[in-house]
Amino acid sequence: MNENARLTSVVFRLNRDRLDMLKELSKETRIRQSEYLREAIGDLLEKYQDRIVD
């Protein structure tokens, strides 16, 4: 991901237990929840890159 690229807001639903775990991880590590979510999405897109049509 281009670190200088402009970010866009996204809204989605998440199970409460997953959100609570994400919040706790973020609190313990002092890494923003949004950073973890961007990392997870990046990993997912890399995993399925062969299915993505440019």
N, CA and C of each residue as an Amber inpcrd file, in Angstrom:
protein
   162
   0.8410000  -1.1850000   0.0000000   0.0000000   0.0000000   0.0000000
   0.8760000   1.2340000   0.0000000   0.5090000   2.1920000  -0.7840000
   1.2170000   3.4640000  -0.8200000   0.9100000   4.2170000   0.4710000
   1.9090000   4.3950000   1.3100000   1.7020000   5.0320000   2.6060000
   1.2710000   6.4960000   2.4850000   1.5140000   7.1150000   1.3420000
   1.1210000   8.5000000   1.1340000  -0.2580000   8.6300000   0.5130000
  -0.8830000   7.4970000   0.1910000  -2.2110000   7.5290000  -0.4270000
  -3.2340000   8.0480000   0.5850000  -4.1960000   8.7370000   0.0650000
  -5.2590000   9.2700000   0.9070000  -6.1710000   8.1360000   1.3610000
  -6.5610000   8.1480000   2.6170000  -7.4080000   7.0990000   3.1730000
  -8.8730000   7.4750000   3.0430000  -9.7210000   6.4660000   2.9330000
 -11.1600000   6.6420000   2.8190000 -11.8390000   5.9100000   3.9670000
 -12.8650000   6.5070000   4.5240000 -13.6110000   5.8620000   5.6120000
 -14.4710000   4.7330000   5.0640000 -14.5720000   3.6640000   5.8710000
 -15.3960000   2.5140000   5.5300000 -16.1950000   2.1500000   6.7750000
 -17.4490000   1.7990000   6.5770000 -18.2990000   1.3950000   7.6910000
 -18.7120000  -0.0510000   7.4690000 -18.5790000  -0.8810000   8.5090000
 -19.0020000  -2.2700000   8.4180000 -19.3900000  -2.7610000   9.8020000
 -20.0200000  -3.9060000   9.8360000 -20.4600000  -4.4860000  11.1050000
 -19.4950000  -5.5870000  11.5260000 -19.3300000  -5.7100000  12.8400000
 -18.4170000  -6.6960000  13.4020000 -19.0710000  -7.2760000  14.6450000
 -18.9330000  -8.5850000  14.8500000 -19.4830000  -9.1980000  16.0610000
 -18.8670000  -8.5460000  17.2880000 -19.6620000  -8.3650000  18.3200000
 -19.2310000  -7.6790000  19.5370000 -17.9990000  -8.3390000  20.1470000
 -17.9560000  -9.6710000  20.1720000 -16.8080000 -10.3360000  20.7770000
 -15.5160000 -10.0500000  20.0120000 -15.5950000  -9.9830000  18.6840000
 -14.4210000  -9.6590000  17.8720000 -13.9830000  -8.2140000  18.1140000
 -14.9580000  -7.3140000  18.1980000 -14.6390000  -5.9120000  18.4620000
 -13.9770000  -5.7560000  19.8260000 -14.4990000  -6.4410000  20.8140000
 -13.9160000  -6.3690000  22.1600000 -12.4790000  -6.8780000  22.1680000
 -12.2230000  -7.9780000  21.4350000 -10.8550000  -8.5090000  21.3650000
  -9.9300000  -7.5350000  20.6450000 -10.4290000  -6.9220000  19.5700000
  -9.6370000  -5.9380000  18.8310000  -9.3130000  -4.7380000  19.7100000
 -10.2960000  -4.2680000  20.4560000 -10.0760000  -3.1410000  21.3590000
  -9.0340000  -3.4720000  22.4170000  -9.1170000  -4.6730000  22.9810000
  -8.1630000  -5.0830000  24.0120000  -6.7570000  -5.1910000  23.4310000
  -6.6250000  -5.7840000  22.2550000  -5.3290000  -5.8780000  21.5940000
  -4.7520000  -4.4910000  21.3440000  -5.5860000  -3.6060000  20.8590000
  -5.1610000  -2.2400000  20.5810000  -4.7110000  -1.5340000  21.8580000
  -5.4470000  -1.7280000  22.9080000  -5.1030000  -1.1030000  24.1940000
  -3.7760000  -1.6360000  24.7260000  -3.5900000  -2.9480000  24.6430000
  -2.3740000  -3.5740000  25.1660000  -1.1340000  -3.2190000  24.3520000
  -1.2880000  -3.0910000  23.0350000  -0.1370000  -2.8620000  22.1640000
   0.0540000  -1.3970000  21.7990000  -0.9700000  -0.5900000  22.0730000
  -0.9620000   0.8340000  21.7180000  -0.8550000   1.0420000  20.2070000
  -1.3910000   0.0810000  19.4640000  -1.4940000   0.1910000  18.0120000
  -2.9610000   0.3920000  17.6870000  -3.2600000   1.3520000  16.8570000
  -4.6480000   1.6810000  16.5440000  -5.3870000   0.5090000  15.9140000
  -6.6630000   0.4250000  16.2350000  -7.5160000  -0.6070000  15.6520000
  -7.5060000  -0.5120000  14.1310000  -7.5240000   0.6940000  13.6130000
  -7.5420000   0.8930000  12.1680000  -6.2830000   0.3300000  11.5130000
  -5.1390000   0.3950000  12.2090000  -3.9060000  -0.1740000  11.6710000
  -4.0320000  -1.6920000  11.5490000  -4.5790000  -2.3100000  12.5760000
  -4.7780000  -3.7600000  12.5250000  -5.7340000  -4.1440000  11.3960000
  -6.7920000  -3.3810000  11.2250000  -7.7640000  -3.6940000  10.1740000
  -7.1540000  -3.5170000   8.7860000  -6.3670000  -2.4570000   8.5960000
  -5.6950000  -2.2760000   7.2980000  -4.7310000  -3.4260000   7.0210000
  -4.0170000  -3.8630000   8.0580000  -3.0860000  -4.9850000   7.9010000
  -3.8400000  -6.2640000   7.5230000  -4.9510000  -6.5260000   8.2040000
  -5.7370000  -7.7320000   7.9360000  -6.2980000  -7.7220000   6.5130000
  -6.7960000  -6.5830000   6.0800000  -7.3390000  -6.4770000   4.7240000
  -6.2250000  -6.6420000   3.7000000  -5.0740000  -6.0470000   3.9660000
  -3.9260000  -6.2120000   3.0730000  -3.5150000  -7.6700000   2.9490000
  -3.4720000  -8.3810000   4.0800000  -3.1240000  -9.8030000   4.0620000
  -4.1450000 -10.6070000   3.2570000  -5.4180000 -10.2980000   3.4380000
  -6.4750000 -11.0010000   2.7130000  -6.3770000 -10.7610000   1.2110000
  -6.1490000  -9.5160000   0.8240000  -6.0370000  -9.1990000  -0.6000000
  -4.8170000  -9.8560000  -1.2240000  -3.7340000  -9.9250000  -0.4610000
  -2.5320000 -10.6080000  -0.9640000  -2.8060000 -12.1000000  -1.1500000
  -3.5160000 -12.6860000  -0.1920000  -3.8350000 -14.1100000  -0.2690000
  -4.6460000 -14.4370000  -1.5180000  -5.5630000 -13.5640000  -1.8890000
  -6.4470000 -13.8080000  -3.0350000  -6.0940000 -12.9760000  -4.2470000
  -4.8570000 -12.5170000  -4.3540000  -4.4680000 -11.6420000  -5.4590000
  -4.6870000 -12.2740000  -6.8240000  -4.6190000 -13.6000000  -6.9040000
  -4.8200000 -14.2660000  -8.1890000  -6.2690000 -14.1700000  -8.6620000
  -7.1820000 -13.8360000  -7.7740000  -8.6000000 -13.6850000  -8.1390000
  -8.9770000 -12.2570000  -8.4740000  -8.0700000 -11.3320000  -8.2160000
  -8.3520000  -9.9100000  -8.4270000  -7.9990000  -9.5400000  -9.8590000
  -8.9620000  -8.9720000 -10.5570000  -8.7380000  -8.5350000 -11.9380000
  -8.3840000  -7.0480000 -11.9150000  -7.2430000  -6.7070000 -12.4960000
  -6.8230000  -5.2860000 -12.5430000  -7.4820000  -4.5740000 -13.6880000
